[in-house]
Amino acid sequence: MELWDAYDINRQLKGKELIRGVPLEKGDYHTVVHICIFNSKNQMLIQQRQPFKKGWPNLWDVTCGGSVLKGETSQQGAHRELLEEVGIDYDFTDIRPNFTINFYDGFDDFYLIEKDIDICGLKLQYEEVQAVKWASLEEIFQMIEEGMFIPYFRSLITAAFETKGQHDGCIRT
């Protein structure tokens, strides 16, 4: 059983726990993290979900993601998910998400990392990930069109590519 912390609309802890799979009560929210790793060739490391995975089986996705567990911060959840799913140990201690998207049941924090990684040495979590590869923005768009990638809004994927390495807000200087 996976437990989450409940937050209010202002992202303040409510002091109660949520159980994955149980519908949230009105006014309860939880935190999800997504990590997107980019290499120096302007490609994103993407993962293919296992065929037996409950949500979006066999589809490709961003580097990794998942729900933040009870007692974790967003940064701790990002660290755990990245280490569990693809075996990358990255220090999120002093990092804030590049952007957060509000969705019906919570907050989706996106962390954008620029790092060249040899994917041959990655340890993939069998329960979650069947393969990884590097893909350009255009390749990801093509995969979305072909139904091979989780159907994120094109603007979200574009925002990730365009804002990686930027922590100065959303205005170009």
SULDAVEN-V393136 format. One record per backbone hydrogen bond with DSSP energy under -0.5 kcal/mol. NH is the residue of the N-H (numbers start at 1). CO is the residue of the C=O. If there is no record, write none. Layout:
nh->NH co->CO
nh->NH co->CO
This chain:
nh->3 co->1
nh->4 co->18
nh->6 co->16
nh->7 co->29
nh->8 co->12
nh->11 co->8
nh->14 co->6
nh->15 co->6
nh->18 co->4
nh->20 co->2
nh->20 co->18
nh->22 co->19
nh->23 co->21
nh->28 co->25
nh->29 co->7
nh->30 co->105
nh->32 co->107
nh->33 co->66
nh->34 co->109
nh->35 co->64
nh->36 co->111
nh->37 co->35
nh->38 co->113
nh->39 co->43
nh->42 co->39
nh->44 co->135
nh->45 co->37
nh->46 co->44
nh->46 co->133
nh->47 co->61
nh->47 co->62
nh->48 co->131
nh->49 co->47
nh->49 co->59
nh->50 co->128
nh->53 co->50
nh->58 co->50
nh->59 co->56
nh->60 co->148
nh->61 co->47
nh->64 co->35
nh->66 co->33
nh->68 co->31
nh->70 co->3
nh->72 co->69
nh->77 co->73
nh->78 co->74
nh->79 co->75
nh->80 co->76
nh->81 co->77
nh->82 co->78
nh->83 co->79
nh->84 co->80
nh->85 co->81
nh->86 co->82
nh->87 co->82
nh->87 co->83
nh->88 co->82
nh->89 co->87
nh->90 co->88
nh->92 co->90
nh->95 co->92
nh->98 co->110
nh->99 co->110
nh->101 co->108
nh->102 co->100
nh->103 co->106
nh->106 co->103
nh->107 co->30
nh->108 co->101
nh->109 co->32
nh->109 co->107
nh->110 co->99
nh->111 co->34
nh->111 co->109
nh->113 co->36
nh->113 co->111
nh->115 co->38
nh->115 co->113
nh->117 co->115
nh->119 co->117
nh->121 co->118
nh->122 co->119
nh->123 co->86
nh->124 co->122
nh->125 co->85
nh->126 co->124
nh->128 co->125
nh->129 co->125
nh->130 co->48
nh->131 co->48
nh->133 co->46
nh->135 co->44
nh->140 co->136
nh->141 co->137
nh->142 co->138
nh->143 co->139
nh->144 co->140
nh->145 co->141
nh->146 co->142
nh->147 co->144
nh->148 co->143
nh->149 co->143
nh->150 co->60
nh->152 co->150
nh->156 co->153
nh->157 co->153
nh->158 co->154
nh->159 co->155
nh->160 co->156
nh->161 co->157
nh->162 co->158
nh->163 co->159
nh->164 co->160
nh->166 co->163
nh->167 co->165
